[in-house]
Amino acid sequence: MNGLTDVIKQLIEGYWLDFLANKTTIIVLRLTDSFWLNSKLFFLTLLFALPLGLLISFGSMSKWKPLEIFTKTIVWIVRGTPLMLQIIIIFFAPSLLFGFATPWIGISGRFTAATIAFVINYACYFSEIYRSGIQGIPIGQTEAGQVLGMTKTQIFFKITLLQVVKRILPPMGNEIITLVKDTSLARIISLKEIIMMAEEYTNVGLIWPLFSTGIYFLIFVGILTIIFNKLEKKMNYFVA
C-alpha cells in the first residue's frame, strides 16, 4: 500500500513539475516576444531621432533669429514636459483637438504614435548634445580651415565632426541607455511591451515575471555599455 502511495505521489509531483516547467517556458517566451516591441521602438527612435536632432541643433544655432527662437522654444517645451504626457498627446490629439478620426488604429497605429512621440522627444535631447559639442570646438580651428581655403562643409566634416563625436559620445551614450528603459512608457497607450505583459501575471498572483523583466533591460544596457566603452577607447587617439 505504501509503495502504491509513493508511486502516486511521484506521478503527481512529476505532473506538477512538468506543468510548472511548461508554464514558465510560456511566460518567458511571451516576455521575450514583448521585449521585441521595446527593442523595435528603441531602434526606430535612434534611426530617426539622431539625424533629426542634428537638424534641430542647426536650427538652434541659426543666425536667423526667428528660426533660432522657434527651434529653442520647441526644444524647451519638449524637454520640459514628461515623455508620458507627450505620448498621450500624440495619440489622442488628432481626435480630441481637431475632431479627426484617430489615425492610430490597432497595434500598428499605437506603435506608430509611440514612435513619433519618442522620436520628437529624443531628437530634442540629442539636439542639445549636438549643439554643445559643436559650439565647444574652438573657433580658431574653423578659422585655420578657412585660411587653408576649405569650404564650410569641408571644415565641418574634416575638422569639426571628429572632435564633436568624441565630445558628445559619453552624454549621447547616457541618453541612449535611458531610451532603453523609457520604452516601457509605451504601455500608457496599451502597447503590450514587456512590463505590461509581466503585469498580467502580477494581477493573477505571479510576481516573478515582473522582477525578471529587469534581466532583459540589464542585458540590453550591458551590451550597449560595452559598445560605448569600446567606442570611447577608439576615440582616445583623438585629442579635442
HUKAJO-V249038 format. One record per pair of residues at least 12 apart in sequence whose ideal C-beta (glycine too) atoms are under 8 Angstrom apart, sorted by the first residue. I is the first residue (numbers start at 0). GAP is how many residues later the second one is. Records with the same first field share a line. If there is no record, write none. Layout:
I=GAP / GAP
This chain:
26=174 / 179 / 182
27=184
29=167
30=163 / 166 / 167 / 178 / 181 / 182 / 185
31=184
33=158 / 159 / 160 / 162 / 163
34=158 / 159 / 178 / 181
36=74 / 146 / 149 / 154 / 155 / 156 / 157
37=142 / 145 / 146 / 148 / 155 / 156 / 178
38=144 / 181
39=71
40=70 / 73 / 74 / 77 / 142 / 145 / 152
41=137 / 138 / 141
43=71 / 74 / 75
44=70 / 73 / 74 / 77 / 134 / 138
45=76 / 130 / 133
47=67 / 71 / 75
48=69 / 70 / 73 / 74 / 77
49=73 / 76
51=67 / 71 / 74
52=69 / 70 / 71 / 72 / 73 / 74 / 76 / 77
53=72 / 73 / 76
54=72
55=15 / 18 / 19 / 67 / 68 / 70 / 71
56=69 / 70 / 71 / 73 / 74 / 77
58=12 / 68
59=12 / 15 / 67 / 68 / 71
60=70 / 73 / 74
73=50
74=49 / 52 / 53
77=42 / 43 / 46
78=45 / 46 / 49
82=34 / 35 / 38 / 99 / 102
83=101 / 104
85=31 / 34 / 35
86=26 / 27 / 30 / 31 / 98 / 99 / 101 / 102
87=100 / 101
88=28
89=23 / 24 / 26 / 27 / 30
90=13 / 19 / 22 / 23 / 26 / 98
103=85
106=84 / 85
109=76 / 79 / 80 / 81
110=75 / 80
112=76
113=72 / 75 / 77
117=61 / 64 / 65
121=53 / 57
124=50
125=46 / 49
128=39 / 42 / 43 / 46
129=34 / 38
131=35 / 36 / 39
132=30 / 31 / 32 / 34 / 35
133=26 / 30
135=31
136=23 / 26 / 27 / 30 / 103
140=18 / 19 / 22
141=13 / 17 / 18
143=15
144=13 / 14
161=76
162=75 / 77
164=70
165=69 / 72 / 74
166=73
168=59 / 62 / 63 / 66
169=58 / 62
172=51 / 52 / 55
175=48 / 52
176=44 / 47 / 48
179=37 / 40 / 41 / 44
180=36 / 40
193=19 / 22
194=15 / 18
196=12
197=12 / 14 / 15
